[in-house]
Amino acid sequence: MTDNILPETERHPLEPFIPEGAVLLMLGSFPPQRKRWSMDFYYPNLQNDMWRIFGVIFFNDKNHFMEKSGKSFCKERIIAFLCEKGIAIYDTATQIRRLQDNASDKFLEVVEPTNVEKLLEKMPCCKAIVTTGQKATDTLCEQLHAHQPKVGGYSEFTTDRGILKLYRMPSSSRAYPLALEKKAIYYRNMFEELKMI
C-alpha cells in the first residue's frame, strides 16, 4: 500500500497591490499556475474575465485592458486605472495546495490565510472589501467573523476603525455560469454604491 503524498504548498507569488488612498480592497482566492499567466499581475489568465468586466463598466469596451495582440492583458494600463480609482488587490490565501492540476478554487486547500486585518492597517481610506468568488468569501468571513452576503450584495463588519462593507461579487472565472455582461451589472452596482463611478 502506498502513502498518499500531499501536493507541495505554494506561497503567493505577488505582493499585495495597495495604491495610495485605496478605498476598496479586492480579494480573490489565489493566482492560477504560472503556465496560465498572460502577464505578471492579478487575474492574469486570459480565461478570466475580470479585466473585461472592468473594461465594460468603465470604458464600455470589454477589450480596453487587452494588448493589441489579444494574447495578454496590459499590466501598465490596469495599474494606472487601479491607482486612479483607489483599488487595492490581493488574495485571501498566502499559501495553498492545489489538489488538482487546474485553476479551480474548488481544488485549492488554504494552508495559510492572508492576515486581512494587517492589510487594512495599510489602507486608512478603505471603506469596503469585495470578494470575487466563493472560496475567497468563505476564507475571509471565517477570519473576520463576518456574515456572508448573497452574490451581488453586501454585509457589514466591524474593525478597529469602525464599520466596513463586505461585497460578494460573482466569480470572474468563465467556470462561473453567468454571462460577462450580467456579471458586469453586479460589479457596476457596487461601484455606484461606493461612488466610484
N, C-alpha and C positions, 0 to 999 in steps of 0.2 A: 504494500500500500504506500502511495506517495503522499507526502505532505502537500497541502495546499499552500502555495507560495504567494504571498500578497504582492501586488504590483508595487514598484518603487513609489515613494512620495515625490511630489513636485512642489517646489516653492514658487511663489508668484514671480513671474519674470519681469514685471513692470513696477515702477514706483507709483505711488498714488499721484494722480494729476490734480493739483489743487491750485487753481489760479487765484490771484489776489482778489479779495472781495467776493469769493464764491458764495452764492445764495442757495444753490441746490447741489446735493451730493447724489450722484447716480451710482448705484451698486448692482453689479451683475454677480454671477457666481464665481467664475474663473475663466481665464482665456482658453481658447482651444489649443490643440497641439500646434507646435510651430509650423508643421507642414501645411497647415490650413491658413497661415497668415498671408495677407497681401500687403501689409505694412506693419511697422514696428510701433503699434499703439493699440488702444482698446477697440473692441469689436472689429478685428482685422479680417475676419472670414468673409469672403465675398457672398457666401450663402446666408449671412446675417444681414438683416435689413435696417439696423439701427440708423446708419448714416443716410439711408434712403428715406426713412421716416422723417429725420430732421430736415432733409432736403425738401420734402413735400410740404412740411409745416412752415418753414421759414423762407423758402425760396420758390415754392410752387414748382419744384423740379426734383424728381427723385434721384437724378444723376448729378446734382450740384456738387457733391463731395467725391465724385469719381474722377480719376485721371482720364485724360483723353483716350488713352489706350483701352479703357474699360477693364483693365486687368488688376487694378488696385484702387484703393481709396487714397485720397490726397491728405496725408497726415498734416501738412502745414496749414491747409485750408481749414481742416477740422479744429486744430489747436487755436488758430486765430478766432474762429467762431466761438469756441468754448470760453476763451478768455473774455471776449466781448460780452457774452451773455452771463458769465459768472457761474459756469457749470463745472463742478469737480467730478472726477470719475475714479472709482476703484472697484474692488470686488469684496464680497462677504467672506471669502476664504483666502487665507495667506498660504496655506499648504493643503494639498489634496492628494488623493489616489484616484487614478482612472481605473475603474473596474472593467471597462471595455475600451477597445481601441476606436473611440469616436468622440465627438464633441458634445454628446448628450449630457445634460445635467443629471438625468436620471441615474447615470452610472458614475457620478462623482461622489466620492466619500470625502467629506470635510474632515481633515486631520487637525487643522488649526484655524479656527475662525479669526477673522480680522477684528482687531480691537477698534470698533467703530467710534466709541466714545473718545478715544485718543485722536482719531482723525478729526472729529468735530472740534476738538480743542484748537486745531489749526485753522478753523473756519468760523471766526467770530460772527460773520454776517449770515451764516447758513440759517435758512428758515424751513427747509424741507429736505427729506431724503426720498428718493424714488428707487424701488427695487424693480428689476427688469426680468422677472421670472420667478417661478415657484421656489426653486432651491434657494435663491438669494433671499426671498421673503421669509421662508422658514428659518434660515440661519440667523437673519437679523432679528426677527421677532423673538426668537429664543434668547438672544443676547440682551436685547433691550427691554424684554418683558412687555413688548408692545402687542396690541390687538391686531390681528391680521385683517387688513382691509380687503374688500372684494376687488376684483380686477376692474381697473378704471377709477377706483375710489381711493379714499384716504382715511386713516385713523390718526389720532393724536397721541403723543407720548411725552413724558416729562424728562427733561435733562437738567443738569446743574444750572443752565442758563434760562430755563423756562420750558414752554411747550413748543414742540416741533410737530410738523405734519409728516406722516409716512404714507407716500403714494405707492400703489401697487399697479404697475403697468403690465400689459401683455408682453410676453417674450418677443424679442425682435427676430428670434430664430425662425426659419421657414418651417421648422418642425411644428411650430405652434399654428394650429389650423384657423388662421384669420387673415383676410386679405390685407395687403400693405396699407391701402387707403383707410381701412377700418381701424387698423392699429394706430394710424396717424391721428385719427379723430380723438382717441383716448389721450394720446400724448398732448395734442393741441389743447384739449380741455384743461389739462394740468397746467400747461404753460400759461394759459389765460388766467386761471385762478391765482397763479403765483405772480401775475402781472409781468411776465417775462416776454410777452408778445405785445 
